[in-house]
Amino acid sequence: MSWPSTERYRIRPAPGGLALVQELLNTRAIPPYGEDVLADEESGGRWLREVTAASAEAQGWPGPSGEPRAGDLERVRALRERLAALVSGEAEPVRAPTDVSLRPGLDEEGRVALVPVGSPGEWLEASVWAQVLLAQTDGTWQRLKLCREPACRSAFYDRSRNNSGVWHDVRRCGNAANLRASRARRRQRAGEAPAGE
């Protein structure tokens, strides 16, 4: 399956359904890779239709009902922000339940599946929350991270053995961070040098 927003950052998609969560997080604008995919009705609606249809097909689920409705993109943008806060550990507890619909179904092996229903925006939100729950249950959730580089913050799946990755691309974002730290140390040393040297 193709994940266009994630692939534009040259990032390997997360395994299984967690790739959908990563894809949504990577719709944000991050120069020089691209603009916010959800910024307008045309590009956002196209992304929503394509991603929900492809995700439904990959999972073997029925797709969303109808075309994106008024408010679907706003709903998806709000979900993206909540997920970013959740991934970065900054989410506030929410006592009121999110209004999504999931129906139980059975997959080919007889395992229970949570099947999303609704308009494309509702379907996507239900599917994303189901994937977050499954990832938290199977222990893969803590491997979905936002790049530590402030100018980037793309979502990546940490495949390191000890789950210690902090940048989506060590050469690009890691080098930028290391260069800033090196310059800061040099400035600090220069500021601490005795007068007259």
C-alpha positions in Angstrom: 0.0 0.0 0.0 1.2 3.5 -0.8 1.4 6.1 2.0 2.1 9.3 0.0 2.5 11.8 2.9 5.0 9.5 4.7 6.8 8.6 1.6 7.5 12.2 0.7 9.7 12.4 3.8 11.6 9.3 2.5 10.5 7.4 5.6 9.6 3.7 5.7 6.0 3.2 6.8 5.3 1.8 10.2 4.1 -1.9 10.3 0.5 -2.9 9.9 -2.3 -0.4 10.8 0.1 1.9 12.6 1.1 3.1 9.2 -2.2 4.9 8.9 -1.6 6.8 12.1 1.9 7.7 10.8 0.5 8.8 7.4 -2.0 11.2 9.1 0.7 12.7 11.2 2.8 13.2 8.1 0.2 15.3 6.3 1.6 18.4 8.0 3.7 20.9 6.0 7.4 20.4 6.6 9.7 22.3 4.2 11.4 21.4 2.0 9.3 18.2 1.6 5.9 19.7 0.9 2.8 21.6 1.9 0.1 20.7 4.4 -1.9 18.0 2.5 -5.0 18.8 4.5 -4.8 22.6 4.0 -7.6 22.9 1.5 -10.7 21.0 0.4 -9.3 19.8 -2.9 -6.0 18.2 -1.7 -7.4 17.2 1.7 -10.5 15.6 0.2 -8.5 13.7 -2.4 -6.1 12.5 0.3 -9.0 11.5 2.6 -10.7 9.5 -0.2 -7.6 7.8 -1.4 -6.2 6.9 2.0 -9.5 5.6 3.5 -10.2 3.5 0.3 -6.7 2.0 0.2 -6.7 1.4 4.0 -10.1 -0.3 3.9 -9.0 -2.5 1.0 -5.8 -3.5 2.7 -7.6 -4.4 5.9 -10.4 -6.1 4.0 -13.0 -3.8 5.6 -15.9 -2.0 4.0 -14.8 1.6 3.1 -16.4 4.8 4.3 -19.9 5.8 3.2 -20.0 8.5 0.6 -17.8 11.4 -0.2 -16.2 13.6 2.4 -18.7 15.8 4.2 -18.5 19.4 5.3 -16.5 19.3 8.5 -14.7 16.0 7.7 -11.3 17.8 7.1 -11.6 19.9 10.2 -12.3 16.7 12.1 -9.2 15.1 10.6 -7.0 18.1 11.3 -8.1 18.2 14.9 -7.4 14.4 15.1 -3.9 15.0 13.7 -3.2 17.6 16.4 -4.4 15.3 19.2 -2.3 12.4 17.8 0.8 14.6 17.7 0.3 15.6 21.3 -0.3 11.9 22.2 2.9 10.7 20.4 5.0 13.5 21.9 3.7 12.8 25.4 1.9 16.1 25.7 -1.7 15.0 25.5 -4.2 16.1 28.1 -6.5 13.4 29.5 -9.9 13.4 27.7 -12.8 12.3 29.9 -15.5 12.7 27.2 -15.5 9.9 24.7 -14.7 10.6 21.0 -17.7 10.2 18.8 -16.7 7.4 16.5 -18.3 4.2 15.4 -16.5 0.8 15.4 -18.3 -2.4 14.8 -16.9 -5.8 15.7 -16.1 -8.1 12.8 -14.1 -11.3 12.2 -11.0 -11.5 10.0 -9.9 -14.6 7.9 -8.3 -16.3 10.9 -11.4 -15.8 13.1 -9.9 -12.9 15.1 -12.1 -10.1 16.2 -11.5 -6.8 14.3 -12.8 -3.3 15.0 -14.3 -2.2 11.8 -14.8 1.6 11.3 -18.0 3.0 9.8 -19.2 6.5 8.8 -18.3 9.3 6.4 -14.6 9.4 5.3 -13.7 11.7 8.2 -15.6 9.6 10.7 -14.2 6.4 9.2 -10.6 7.7 9.3 -11.0 8.8 12.9 -12.5 5.5 14.0 -9.8 3.6 12.2 -7.0 5.6 13.6 -8.2 5.2 17.2 -8.6 1.5 16.7 -5.0 1.3 15.4 -3.7 3.3 18.3 -5.5 1.0 20.8 -4.1 -2.1 19.0 -0.6 -0.6 18.9 -0.7 0.3 22.6 -1.9 -3.3 23.3 0.8 -5.0 21.2 3.7 -2.8 22.4 4.5 -1.0 19.1 2.9 2.3 20.0 6.0 3.6 21.9 8.0 3.2 18.6 6.0 5.8 16.7 7.8 9.1 17.3 8.0 12.6 16.0 11.5 13.7 14.8 13.3 15.7 17.5 14.4 18.2 14.9 12.2 21.3 15.6 12.0 22.2 11.9 11.0 18.7 11.0 8.8 16.8 13.5 7.9 14.2 10.9 6.4 10.9 12.3 8.6 7.8 12.0 8.6 4.3 13.3 11.8 3.7 15.4 13.2 0.4 14.3 16.3 0.6 16.5 16.9 -2.4 18.7 16.6 -0.4 21.9 14.0 2.1 20.7 16.4 5.0 21.1 15.9 6.8 17.7 15.1 10.5 17.9 15.4 11.7 14.3 13.6 10.5 11.2 16.8 10.8 9.2 20.1 10.9 11.2 22.1 12.3 8.3 19.7 15.2 7.7 18.0 16.0 11.1 20.7 14.5 13.4 23.5 16.3 11.7 21.6 19.6 11.9 21.1 19.1 15.6 24.7 18.1 16.2 25.9 21.1 14.3 23.8 23.5 16.4 25.0 21.9 19.6 28.7 22.2 18.4 28.2 25.8 17.6 26.6 26.5 20.9 29.5 24.9 22.8 32.0 27.0 20.8 30.1 30.2 21.6 29.9 29.2 25.3 33.7 28.5 25.4 34.4 31.8 23.6 32.3 33.6 26.2 34.1 31.9 29.1 37.6 32.8 27.8 39.4 35.2 30.1 39.6 38.8 28.9 42.8 39.7 27.0 43.2 36.2 25.4 
